[in-house]
Amino acid sequence: MFTSFNSLAIYSAHSLEEQGLMRQFLEQAGIEYSVSAMDTNAPKGLYPAISPELLLTQEIDYVFYIRKKDFYRAKAHIQSNWHWEENI
């Protein structure tokens, strides 16, 4: 289970397509992750709920969390293999 004590944010995707690509990327690398979807226009709170309609119509940030023990491996993998220049 991911908690604030054992996980760190490693990447923030800004579209549904980008988060899908990052999911595949981390899965292929064998890195366990958790994703939190956040409405950038919503007031900050503990667990703001996002309706399915908002996922398609509003600007949503998808924050990827990984376990602290995997941070340096995941960071190195993302820096060396992620295609930053792609327009998503």
C-alpha positions in Angstrom: 0.0 0.0 0.0 1.3 3.5 -0.9 1.3 6.0 1.9 2.8 9.4 2.4 5.5 7.7 4.5 6.7 5.2 1.9 6.2 6.9 -1.4 7.4 9.9 -3.5 5.9 11.8 -6.4 8.1 11.2 -9.5 6.1 12.5 -12.4 3.1 14.6 -13.2 1.2 14.0 -16.5 -1.1 16.7 -17.9 -3.3 14.6 -20.2 -5.1 11.3 -20.3 -2.9 10.1 -23.1 0.3 11.1 -21.4 -0.6 9.3 -18.2 -1.5 6.2 -20.2 2.0 6.3 -21.8 3.7 6.7 -18.5 1.7 3.8 -17.0 2.9 1.6 -19.8 6.5 2.9 -19.4 6.6 2.1 -15.7 4.9 -1.3 -16.1 7.4 -2.3 -18.8 10.3 -1.3 -16.4 8.7 -3.3 -13.6 8.3 -0.3 -11.3 5.3 -0.4 -9.0 3.4 2.9 -9.0 0.2 4.6 -7.9 -1.6 7.5 -9.7 -3.6 10.3 -8.2 -5.9 12.4 -10.4 -6.2 16.0 -9.3 -8.5 18.7 -10.8 -6.2 21.8 -11.0 -9.1 24.1 -10.6 -10.6 22.5 -7.6 -10.0 23.8 -4.0 -7.3 21.8 -2.3 -8.5 19.1 0.1 -7.6 15.7 1.4 -9.4 13.6 -1.2 -11.3 15.7 -3.8 -13.5 13.5 -5.9 -13.3 13.8 -9.7 -16.4 12.9 -11.7 -15.9 10.9 -15.0 -17.2 13.9 -16.9 -14.4 16.1 -15.5 -11.8 13.6 -16.7 -12.7 14.4 -20.2 -13.6 18.1 -20.0 -11.3 19.7 -17.4 -7.6 20.1 -17.0 -6.5 17.2 -14.8 -3.0 16.5 -13.4 -2.1 12.8 -13.0 0.6 12.5 -10.3 2.6 9.3 -10.3 3.9 8.0 -7.0 6.5 5.3 -6.5 7.9 3.7 -3.4 10.9 5.5 -1.8 13.1 2.4 -2.3 12.5 2.5 -6.1 13.0 6.3 -6.4 16.6 6.4 -7.8 16.0 3.5 -10.2 12.8 5.0 -11.5 14.4 8.5 -11.8 17.3 7.1 -13.8 15.0 5.1 -16.0 12.7 8.1 -16.7 15.6 10.4 -17.4 17.3 8.1 -19.8 14.4 6.5 -21.6 11.3 8.8 -21.5 10.7 10.7 -24.7 10.5 14.3 -23.4 10.2 15.9 -26.8 7.1 14.1 -27.9 4.0 16.3 -28.1 1.1 14.5 -26.4 
